[in-house]
Amino acid sequence: MVYITEAQYVDGYKLQLVFNNKKQGIVDLSDTIKHDHRPIFTELSDLKKFKRFRLEADTIVWENGLDIAPEYLYQKLI
């Protein structure tokens, strides 16, 4: 099971992530945020809100309650 140990904002909808197996890279969530029309995602199209995330329960969590599975983020590494 992979989980996130570090996360840092990069630019736009990109985050630098480090996983427990030491693999790291950038994840671009622009497609996810722009194409998922559920309110919990569309709210994060505001970059100010997107930037306000934290690590919790081994993944990224935003103030609006959205969390994204670390396995999904792992697969999206650039």
N, C-alpha and C positions, 0 to 999 in steps of 0.2 A: 504494500500500500504506500503510495506516495503522498506526501503532504508538503506544504509550503513552510519554509523556515524564515524566509526574508522576502519582503516585497517593497518596491520603491517605484514611485511615479517617474516616468521617463518623459513622455510628450504625447499630446493628443489623447488617444485611448490606449496608450501603450504602458505596460508595467514590466519592470525588471523583476524576475522571480528567481528564488533559489529554493530547490527542493531538498528533502531529507537525504536523498541519494547523491547530493552534491551537484546534480545537473542544474544548470542555470541558463537563462536566456530571457528574451523579450517576448511578451505576449501582446498581440495587437487585438484588442477587443472591439474595434470600431464596427466590424460586421455584426457582431453579437448585439451591441448596443443599438445600432441603427436599424437592424432588420427584425428584431424581436419586438413586436408591437404591444407587448403586455406593459401596463403602466409602470411596473417595478423596473423595467429596463429603460423605457422612454424617459423616465425621470433622470436617469444618469446621462442622457445626451447633453445635459448641462455640465460642462467640464468642471465647474466649481464643485458640483455634487460628486462627480466621478472621482475627483482627487481625494475626497474624504472617505478613505477606506481604512480598515485596520485588519490585522491578522487575528483570527479567532477560530477556535475549533479546527486548526490545521489548514485553513483556507482564508480567502479574502472575504470580508464582509463590509457592506456599505451601510451608511446611516439609515437608509430606507428598509433595511432588513434583507436585501439581496445578498446571497452568497452563491458562489460558483464552485462546483465540485473541483477539487484539485486535480483529479484525473483528466478532466476536460481541459483545464489550463495547461497541464503537462503536454497534452497532445497538440496544443496550439503554439508551443514554443517555436520561435524562429531560430 
